[in-house]
């Protein structure tokens, strides 16, 4: 597991870079009950992410192919990173719950978290690549579960940080989140494209090295 852990952490960090998900989270927090709704958003996002991870582990774990076959999987995931780029370019930032005078309901915050993960193609593809790397390692069950937990926790770090900032500094939370949201609105496309390009190239090169 020692050699796998750095790859798991780096993959999780790449998957965590999701400006759109962070902006949706901030929108949720501005519609009332920021502590409660942000945690419910995170819960919905996490449950969906874990479900994707479990499916990925079942699919890749059941695969008996080694070497060349696994290389083609990496190439395919790399190509998906490039396919996700035009999707990220077309995606527009939406106001969550606009026009709801009473604020955002708890159940809606949870559902928004689920939807935010389901449409988050960059995080999804890179996270699945992480589960593939874990499945390839053929670790013991305990080590495999621990690796997936680490991958998931690192993937969630960019959502956990804004929530923690607000909970730790409630009086300054609105200003901090507002500044972060404005910065992300200006740079979210460039950040998303850069991560997809870098990780897509990495996966394709990794796969070609195995196939060739």
C-alpha positions, 0 to 999 in steps of 0.5 A, a space after each residue: 500500500 505504501 507505493 499506492 498511497 501517494 497516487 491515491 492522494 494525488 488522484 483525490 486532490 485532482 478529483 477534489 478540484 471542482 469549482 462548480 461544486 464549490 460555487 453550488 455549495 456556497 449558493 446553498 449556504 447563502 440561502 439560510 441555515 448555512 451550517 445545516 444545509 452545507 452539511 446536508 449538501 456534503 452528505 448528499 455529495 458524499 453518498 453519491 461519490 461513495 456509491 460511484 466508488 463502490 460501483 467502480 471497485 466492483 467493476 474493476 475488482 471483478 475484472 481478471 484482465 491484467 497488463 495490456 487490458 488494464 492499460 486500455 482502461 487507463 487510456 479510456 479514462 484519459 480520453 474521458 477526461 478530454 471528453 469532459 472538457 467541452 462539457 465543462 465549457 458549456 456548463 453554466 453556474 446556476 443559482 440554487 433555490 432562487 426566489 425561495 423567500 423562506 430559504 432552502 429546505 433541508 431536503 432540497 440541500 441534500 438533493 442538490 448535493 446529490 445532483 452536484 455530484 452526478 453532473 460533476 464529470 471531472 470529479 467523477 472520471 478522476 475518482 473512478 480512475 482512482 478506484 481503478 488504481 486501487 483495484 489494480 493493486 490487489 490489496 487485502 480487503 482492509 487495505 482496499 477499504 482504507 485506500 478508498 476511504 482516503 481517496 474519498 476524504 481527499 476528494 471531499 477536501 475542497 468542500 470540507 474547507 469552506 464549510 469548516 471556515 464558516 463554522 469556525 469563523 461565522 462572523 467573517 464566513 459570509 465575506 470569506 465565502 463571497 470572496 472565494 465565490 467571486 474568484 471561482 466565478 472568474 477562474 473556474 473554467 480555466 482551473 477545470 480544463 487544466 486539471 482535466 488536461 493534466 490528468 487526461 495526459 497522465 492516464 493516457 501516457 500511463 496506459 500507453 506505457 503498459 500497452 506498448 
